Amino acid sequence: MIHIGIIREGKKPEDKRVAFTPEQCIEILERFHNVKLTVQPSPHRCIPDSAYLAAVSYTHLRAHETGRN
């Protein structure tokens, strides 16, 4: 299992960039079944935490529909 983490910024000033967008997270999880993604909540990221939560929900729903859960 490969574990990828998108961490919250700890430095000052905070960086707003992201390594992966929620759409890219969906693609990674759908294409590579041996990958786990963890996203730490961050109030400074340019993409809101809710978008990552929606991506995870979508990915879990698709896995259930295709029998990959």
C-alpha positions as CSV (number, residue, x, y, z in Angstrom):
1,M,0.0,0.0,0.0
2,I,1.3,3.4,-1.0
3,H,0.2,6.2,1.4
4,I,0.2,9.8,0.1
5,G,-0.3,12.7,2.5
6,I,-1.4,16.3,1.6
7,I,-0.3,18.1,4.8
8,R,-1.3,21.4,6.2
9,E,1.3,24.2,6.0
10,G,3.2,24.7,9.2
11,K,5.5,27.5,8.0
12,K,4.9,31.2,8.0
13,P,3.7,32.7,5.7
14,E,1.4,29.8,4.8
15,D,1.6,28.4,1.3
16,K,-1.8,28.2,-0.4
17,R,-0.6,25.7,-3.2
18,V,-1.8,22.1,-3.2
19,A,0.0,19.0,-4.4
20,F,-3.2,17.5,-5.9
21,T,-6.6,18.9,-6.6
22,P,-9.6,16.9,-5.5
23,E,-10.2,15.8,-9.1
24,Q,-6.6,14.5,-9.2
25,C,-7.2,12.7,-6.0
26,I,-10.3,10.9,-7.5
27,E,-8.2,9.9,-10.5
28,I,-5.4,8.6,-8.4
29,L,-7.7,6.5,-6.2
30,E,-9.6,5.1,-9.2
31,R,-6.5,4.2,-11.3
32,F,-4.3,2.9,-8.5
33,H,-6.0,0.5,-6.1
34,N,-3.0,0.2,-3.8
35,V,-2.9,4.0,-2.9
36,K,-4.3,5.6,0.3
37,L,-4.6,9.4,0.4
38,T,-4.8,11.4,3.6
39,V,-5.5,15.2,3.5
40,Q,-4.9,17.2,6.6
41,P,-7.5,20.0,7.1
42,S,-6.1,23.5,6.4
43,P,-7.7,26.9,6.6
44,H,-5.0,28.3,4.3
45,R,-5.2,26.0,1.3
46,C,-6.5,27.5,-2.0
47,I,-9.0,24.6,-2.3
48,P,-11.4,24.2,0.7
49,D,-11.4,21.1,2.8
50,S,-15.0,20.5,1.8
51,A,-13.9,19.9,-1.8
52,Y,-11.5,17.1,-0.6
53,L,-14.3,15.6,1.5
54,A,-16.6,15.6,-1.5
55,A,-13.9,13.9,-3.6
56,V,-13.5,11.2,-1.0
57,S,-17.3,10.6,-0.7
58,Y,-17.5,10.3,-4.5
59,T,-14.6,7.9,-4.7
60,H,-16.1,5.7,-1.9
61,L,-19.5,5.7,-3.7
62,R,-17.9,4.7,-7.0
63,A,-15.9,1.9,-5.3
64,H,-19.1,0.6,-3.8
65,E,-20.9,0.7,-7.2
66,T,-18.1,-1.2,-8.9
67,G,-17.5,-3.6,-6.1
68,R,-14.1,-2.3,-5.1
69,N,-14.9,-1.5,-1.5
